[in-house]
Amino acid sequence: MDGANAYIKTRSDTHHLEFRLAGIKPAPWTIADSLAIAYYMGWGSAGNLHTEIITQMLAEKVGLERAREIFPLNINPDDSSQKSNDAKVTVQEFAQLHLAGDKKIMSYVKDGDLRVGSNNWAVAPLLSANGKPIVANDPHTKDQIKAFIHGDKIYWWFSDEAIKEHSKTTLVLKP
């Protein structure tokens, strides 16, 4: 906390313009602030976990083909034969299926509010067609000021030194 608070106190010139213009001064940083952000980021990125659990439970209950009809998933964006992520039934219709009696399944769809997930990845220069790093950033995060997940610079792991530390088949993934 000391480092964060020292930065807040001594580097007001680097605080975001919108906050400086509004006269908003940050309060001292606390452990509770760190825990709140960690909780929010975890909560906001947990949608895929619930989606996978629902899909697995459905497949075990009604078979894979019927599960795909009820709750279609496209887990491979390069496979155009797979269906979209748009569910064919609403939560209410889902509840009317024979599955409605299965409390385990229904506990995951009770509010119909599957949270967002995130899928970020990178390809090392040694593995790319043009010898340059490729970064795909698709954070499904809520709009907010300032975003919890943002990039301010190209990080060290795209340097030649960092790439050489990893085998040609290893993806270097960082949050």
C-alpha positions as CSV (number, residue, x, y, z in Angstrom):
1,M,0.0,0.0,0.0
2,D,2.9,2.3,0.7
3,G,4.0,2.4,-2.9
4,A,0.6,3.0,-4.2
5,N,0.0,5.8,-1.7
6,A,3.4,7.4,-2.4
7,Y,2.5,7.5,-6.1
8,I,-0.9,9.0,-5.4
9,K,0.7,11.6,-3.2
10,T,3.7,12.6,-5.3
11,R,2.6,12.0,-8.9
12,S,-0.6,14.0,-9.1
13,D,0.6,15.3,-12.5
14,T,0.0,11.7,-13.9
15,H,-3.5,11.3,-12.6
16,H,-6.0,11.0,-15.5
17,L,-7.1,14.3,-17.0
18,E,-10.8,13.7,-16.5
19,F,-10.3,13.4,-12.8
20,R,-8.0,16.4,-12.6
21,L,-10.4,18.6,-14.5
22,A,-13.3,17.5,-12.2
23,G,-11.1,18.2,-9.2
24,I,-11.3,14.6,-8.0
25,K,-8.4,13.7,-5.7
26,P,-7.8,10.1,-5.0
27,A,-8.2,8.9,-1.4
28,P,-5.4,6.9,0.2
29,W,-5.2,3.3,-1.2
30,T,-6.2,0.5,1.2
31,I,-6.1,-3.2,1.2
32,A,-9.9,-3.1,0.9
33,D,-9.5,-1.3,-2.4
34,S,-7.2,-4.0,-3.8
35,L,-9.5,-6.8,-2.6
36,A,-12.6,-5.0,-4.1
37,I,-10.9,-4.7,-7.5
38,A,-9.7,-8.3,-7.4
39,Y,-13.2,-9.4,-6.6
40,Y,-14.8,-7.3,-9.3
41,M,-12.3,-8.5,-11.9
42,G,-12.8,-12.1,-11.0
43,W,-16.6,-11.7,-11.0
44,G,-16.6,-9.9,-14.3
45,S,-14.5,-12.6,-16.0
46,A,-16.3,-15.6,-14.6
47,G,-19.0,-16.0,-17.3
48,N,-17.2,-18.7,-19.2
49,L,-17.0,-20.9,-16.0
50,H,-20.7,-20.9,-15.6
51,T,-21.3,-21.4,-19.4
52,E,-19.0,-24.5,-19.3
53,I,-20.8,-25.9,-16.2
54,I,-24.2,-25.4,-17.7
55,T,-23.2,-26.9,-21.0
56,Q,-21.6,-30.0,-19.3
57,M,-24.7,-30.5,-17.1
58,L,-27.0,-30.2,-20.1
59,A,-24.9,-32.7,-22.2
60,E,-24.9,-35.2,-19.3
61,K,-28.6,-34.8,-18.9
62,V,-29.9,-34.7,-22.5
63,G,-27.0,-35.6,-24.7
64,L,-24.6,-33.4,-26.6
65,E,-26.7,-32.8,-29.7
66,R,-29.8,-31.7,-27.7
67,A,-27.6,-29.6,-25.4
68,R,-26.2,-27.8,-28.5
69,E,-29.8,-27.1,-29.6
70,I,-30.8,-25.6,-26.2
71,F,-27.6,-23.8,-25.4
72,P,-25.5,-23.5,-28.6
73,L,-21.8,-22.6,-28.1
74,N,-19.2,-21.8,-30.6
75,I,-15.9,-22.8,-29.0
76,N,-13.9,-22.6,-32.1
77,P,-14.3,-19.4,-34.1
78,D,-12.5,-20.9,-37.1
79,D,-15.1,-23.7,-37.4
80,S,-18.0,-22.1,-39.3
81,S,-20.1,-25.3,-39.0
82,Q,-20.6,-24.6,-35.3
83,K,-23.5,-22.5,-34.1
84,S,-23.4,-19.0,-32.6
85,N,-23.4,-18.2,-28.9
86,D,-27.1,-17.1,-29.1
87,A,-29.2,-19.3,-26.9
88,K,-32.3,-20.7,-28.6
89,V,-34.4,-20.7,-25.5
90,T,-35.0,-18.0,-22.8
91,V,-34.4,-18.7,-19.1
92,Q,-38.2,-19.0,-18.7
93,E,-38.4,-21.6,-21.5
94,F,-35.4,-23.4,-20.1
95,A,-37.2,-23.7,-16.8
96,Q,-40.1,-25.4,-18.5
97,L,-37.9,-28.2,-19.9
98,H,-37.7,-31.5,-18.1
99,L,-34.4,-30.1,-16.8
100,A,-36.2,-27.7,-14.6
101,G,-36.3,-30.3,-11.8
102,D,-32.5,-30.5,-11.8
103,K,-31.6,-28.1,-9.0
104,K,-27.9,-28.3,-10.0
105,I,-28.5,-27.0,-13.5
106,M,-31.1,-24.4,-12.5
107,S,-28.8,-22.9,-9.9
108,Y,-26.6,-21.8,-12.7
109,V,-29.3,-20.2,-14.8
110,K,-31.5,-18.7,-12.1
111,D,-30.9,-15.1,-13.0
112,G,-30.1,-15.4,-16.6
113,D,-27.2,-13.0,-16.1
114,L,-24.1,-14.9,-17.3
115,R,-21.2,-12.6,-16.7
116,V,-18.8,-11.5,-19.3
117,G,-15.5,-13.3,-19.9
118,S,-12.3,-12.3,-21.6
119,N,-10.1,-13.9,-24.1
120,N,-6.7,-12.3,-24.7
121,W,-3.8,-14.1,-26.3
122,A,-0.4,-13.4,-28.0
123,V,1.7,-15.1,-30.6
124,A,5.5,-14.8,-30.3
125,P,7.5,-13.4,-33.2
126,L,9.1,-16.8,-33.7
127,L,5.7,-18.3,-34.4
128,S,4.1,-15.6,-36.5
129,A,4.1,-15.6,-40.3
130,N,5.7,-12.1,-40.5
131,G,8.1,-12.5,-37.6
132,K,6.4,-9.9,-35.5
133,P,4.4,-10.4,-32.3
134,I,0.6,-10.6,-32.6
135,V,-1.5,-9.5,-29.7
136,A,-5.3,-10.2,-29.7
137,N,-7.0,-8.2,-27.0
138,D,-10.7,-8.8,-26.6
139,P,-11.5,-8.0,-23.0
140,H,-15.3,-8.2,-22.5
141,T,-15.3,-5.7,-19.7
142,K,-17.8,-3.1,-18.7
143,D,-17.4,0.5,-19.8
144,Q,-16.0,2.5,-16.9
145,I,-13.5,5.2,-16.2
146,K,-10.7,4.1,-15.9
147,A,-10.9,0.6,-17.2
148,F,-9.6,-2.0,-14.9
149,I,-7.8,-3.7,-17.7
150,H,-5.9,-1.5,-20.1
151,G,-2.5,-1.4,-21.7
152,D,-0.1,1.5,-21.4
153,K,2.9,0.1,-23.2
154,I,4.3,-2.9,-24.9
155,Y,5.6,-5.1,-22.2
156,W,8.9,-6.8,-21.9
157,W,7.6,-10.2,-22.8
158,F,7.6,-9.2,-26.5
159,S,11.3,-8.5,-26.5
160,D,13.7,-10.8,-28.2
161,E,15.2,-11.7,-24.8
162,A,11.9,-12.7,-23.3
163,I,10.9,-14.7,-26.4
164,K,14.2,-16.7,-26.3
165,E,13.4,-17.7,-22.7
166,H,10.4,-19.7,-24.0
167,S,10.2,-22.7,-26.3
168,K,8.8,-22.2,-29.8
169,T,5.5,-23.9,-28.7
170,T,4.9,-21.8,-25.6
171,L,2.5,-18.9,-25.7
172,V,3.5,-16.1,-23.4
173,L,0.3,-15.1,-21.7
174,K,0.1,-12.2,-19.2
175,P,-3.0,-10.6,-17.6
